[in-house]
């Protein structure tokens, strides 16, 4: 890619995605290939590549992003050190050629990014997209991945393709087990009309402030039932409340 396009600054991971596009070119020349049933999946740095490849080539009909981490299914906003996963500083320092060199300017300023990975995923809709990772990943953030899923699903819903978006948080290490591969194949079968298993939505952090308010019975601040020095004067009053 760099040889043919020396004036372009697209980095290594995007070059790999470009290579995937060239493979699709070849698949389209084969009579045996069903052109509406082309899927792509990859693990780790290829998980990042998969998301980029699917976002920028509509001939890819479904994608399974597997443990891509930062630059993949993990949101950059939740990679700062307090989230205990691979930070922008770490990935741009250890692998400066993987992602765009200007990304390093947002290390420690993740909240200043004008967009995040769910914008990239939105480009895949309404085609099939399964975000997958292990909740034991030491460089991943399962909570952030659930936020990614929540943020991109409105686009799938808007395009009447809610059933084509999935989330698969699995037990295990960085490398998926065979049971997980089976789930990925089931997802592709569903997307290609060859199976009936719905896209999985496996999550562990399905909560929100609104749900907390509903479960706890709390009401908005400023109303009379809220706890404050003026309403609670003793331990017995607390028990009664």
NUZAFI-380849 format. One record per residue (C-alpha): x, y, z. Coordinates in steps of 0.2 Angstrom, whole numbers, plus 5000, padded with zeros to 4 digits. Layout:
# NUZAFI-380849
XYZ
...
//
This chain:
# NUZAFI-380849
500050005000
501450125004
502350084988
500850124977
500250274987
501850354994
500950524997
499650455009
499850445027
498650295031
499450195045
499850005047
498149945053
497250035039
498449965026
497949795032
496149845030
496549905012
497349735009
495649655015
494749755002
495949694988
495449514994
493649564991
494149624974
494749444970
493249354978
492149454967
493049384952
492549204957
490949134951
490849014966
490749164978
489049224984
489349414983
488049454997
488849335009
490549395012
491049405031
492649455039
493349425057
495049445065
495849445083
496849575092
497649695079
496649605066
495149645076
495549835074
495849795055
494149705054
493149865060
494049975048
493949855033
492049835036
491750025039
492550075022
491949935010
490049905009
490449735000
490849665016
489149605023
489549555041
491049585053
491549505069
492749615079
493649505091
494649575105
495249725095
495449835111
496050005109
495750055091
494449915089
492949895100
493549985115
493050175116
494550295117
493650395130
493750255142
495650205139
496350335151
497350255166
495950265178
495050125167
496550005169
496749955151
497750005135
497950195135
498150305120
499850345127
500350155128
499750115110
500450265102
502050245111
502350055108
501550045091
501650225083
501450155066
499750065070
498550205071
498650385064
500150485072
499050625077
498150515089
499550535102
499050715104
497450655114
498450555127
497850625143
496550725134
495450575128
493850675131
494350805118
494250685104
492850745092
492250575089
492550395095
492450215089
490550205088
490650325074
491650205064
490550055069
489050165063
489750155045
489549965045
487649985048
486449915042
487649765038
488049645052
489249685066
489649585081
490749665095
491649535104
492949525118
493349445135
492949525151
494649465157
495649565144
497049655153
497049785139
495249795136
493749875145
492149775145
491149915152
491750035138
491349905125
489549895132
489550085130
490150065112
488649945109
487450065117
488050215107
488050125090
486350035092
485250185088
486050195071
485550005068
483850045075
483550195064
484050085049
482849945054
484349835057
484349815076
484449625074
486149645064
487049725079
487749605093
488849605108
489749455114
490749475130
491549305134
492449225148
494249175144
495849255139
496349355124
496249215112
494449155110
493948975113
493148855101
491448885109
491649075104
492149035086
490548935085
489549085091
490449185077
489949065064
488149065070
488149255069
488749245051
487449115047
486149225054
486749375044
486749265028
485049185030
485749015034
485349005052
484049055065
485049095081
484849285084
486449395086
487049375104
486849515116
487949455131
488349595143
488749625162
488549805165
486749835160
486349975172
486050165171
485650305183
483850295177
483750115181
484450155198
483150285202
481750165197
482450025208
482850135223
481350245223
482350395224
481550555217
482350715210
483450825221
482450975228
480850875232
480350845250
480850655251
482650685248
483850655262
484550815269
484950885287
483250965286
482250805284
483350675294
483650725312
483950555320
484450375317
482550325321
482050455308
483250375295
482550205299
480750265297
481250355280
//
